[in-house]
């Protein structure tokens, strides 16, 4: 039986430069501001990922919760496109709430970081990732063990790594959180 968990999808680039997608909304934050904010707040980028995982596990994802946590609504291209927020925290380049195509209800939180995180740091924090089956022309997918932080929702991680990128040098630039209620199994 396959257990479904909340999925945190991480887009990875190489150490030479990331291939993160351009956000739909204008980028408000730069890496220098993110480093300054990080120093002032006394945390690391891996702490930030932990914080987002705890947020996703704590309660049902709603636009109101996301706005309260990350910042006011910014860019909305319509009911089948993500709602982009204007992040107050300079460590985020972009935060968006994606909606279900059929109902329009929020179901994922898409986050772009201002500063990359190393894949090996994620594995230290969340466990060893296992590769899934993917076609030869798409990025490799690596899946973490199920993450249980004690909330009513569980979180798992799926990491996308471009083929040819050395995993030891891979850096995370963006991730998506998909919370699922505890006990939901197919």
Helices and strands as residue ranges (DSSP letters): E 6-13, H 31-41, H 45-58, H 63-70, E 73-76, E 83-85, E 92-99, E 106-118, H 119-126, E 130-131, E 140-143, E 153-161, G 167-169, E 171-178, E 180-181
